[in-house]
């Protein structure tokens, strides 16, 4: 990655364990594409407005040549996001799908370009 990865915690204290998990997920993404140039991850504890546990919101901003991929999961969508690790996993699963879709689009475009004349 050309730009160092950034992790921001909002509404909660920074967690070395969560940071380690995020770094591991980013490392997995880099196995799918070595063209990732930047990544910013925001882990946010949602406002406590309900009777059950707090929910976590994870946003992943990923930069690749020709694309800026943004994945954000609204904590209201899933009760399972009361666990920060589940929220991180789900967000990176979605990010991985977007990376793979982007790679497929690039490959399809390259195949459709006419061969160079020699």
C-alpha positions in Angstrom: 0.0 0.0 0.0 1.4 3.4 -1.0 -0.4 5.4 1.7 -0.2 4.0 5.3 -3.5 2.6 6.5 -5.5 4.7 8.9 -7.8 3.5 11.6 -10.1 5.9 13.4 -12.1 5.1 16.5 -15.2 7.2 17.3 -17.4 7.1 20.4 -15.0 4.5 21.9 -11.5 4.2 23.2 -9.0 2.9 20.7 -8.6 -0.9 21.0 -5.4 -2.7 20.1 -7.3 -5.9 19.6 -9.8 -4.3 17.1 -6.9 -2.5 15.4 -5.1 -5.9 15.0 -8.2 -7.4 13.5 -8.6 -4.6 11.1 -5.0 -4.8 10.0 -5.4 -8.5 9.4 -8.5 -7.9 7.3 -6.6 -5.3 5.2 -3.7 -7.7 4.8 -6.2 -10.3 3.4 -7.5 -7.7 0.9 -4.0 -7.1 -0.3 -3.7 -10.8 -1.2 -6.6 -10.2 -3.7 -5.0 -7.1 -5.2 -1.6 -5.5 -4.9 -2.9 -2.3 -6.4 -4.6 -1.0 -3.2 -3.0 2.4 -2.7 -4.8 3.5 0.5 -7.2 2.4 3.2 -9.0 4.3 5.9 -11.2 2.4 8.4 -13.6 4.1 10.8 -14.9 2.0 13.7 -17.7 3.8 15.5 -19.8 3.0 18.5 -23.3 4.2 17.7 -25.2 6.4 20.0 -26.9 4.5 22.8 -30.6 5.0 22.1 -32.0 1.6 22.8 -32.4 -0.9 25.7 -30.0 -3.5 24.3 -26.3 -3.4 23.7 -24.5 -0.7 21.7 -24.1 -1.2 18.0 -21.0 -0.7 15.9 -20.7 1.0 12.6 -17.6 0.2 10.4 -16.7 2.2 7.3 -14.0 1.2 4.9 -12.6 3.7 2.3 -10.3 1.9 -0.1 -8.4 3.5 -2.9 -7.2 1.7 -6.0 -6.2 3.0 -9.4 -9.4 3.9 -11.2 -11.6 3.4 -8.1 -12.5 4.6 -4.7 -14.5 1.9 -2.9 -16.6 2.8 0.1 -18.3 0.3 2.3 -20.4 1.3 5.2 -22.7 -0.8 7.3 -25.6 0.9 9.2 -25.7 -0.7 12.6 -29.5 -0.5 12.5 -29.4 -3.1 9.7 -28.1 -5.9 12.0 -28.4 -6.7 15.6 -25.3 -8.9 15.2 -23.3 -5.6 15.1 -23.5 -5.4 18.9 -20.2 -7.3 18.5 -17.5 -5.1 17.0 -15.7 -8.0 15.5 -18.8 -9.2 13.7 -19.2 -5.6 12.4 -15.6 -5.5 11.2 -15.9 -9.0 9.5 -19.1 -8.1 7.7 -17.7 -4.8 6.5 -14.5 -6.4 5.1 -16.5 -9.2 3.5 -18.5 -6.5 1.6 -15.2 -4.7 0.8 -13.7 -7.9 -0.5 -16.7 -8.4 -2.8 -16.3 -4.8 -4.1 -12.5 -5.3 -4.7 -13.2 -8.5 -6.6 -16.0 -6.8 -8.7 -13.6 -4.0 -9.5 -10.8 -6.4 -10.6 -13.3 -8.3 -12.8 -14.5 -5.0 -14.5 -10.8 -4.1 -15.2 -10.1 -7.5 -16.7 -13.3 -7.4 -18.8 -12.4 -4.0 -20.1 -8.9 -5.2 -21.0 -10.3 -8.1 -22.9 -12.7 -6.0 -24.9 -10.0 -3.5 -26.0 -8.9 -4.2 -29.6 -5.5 -5.8 -30.0 -2.7 -3.4 -30.9 -1.6 -3.2 -34.4 2.0 -4.3 -35.0 
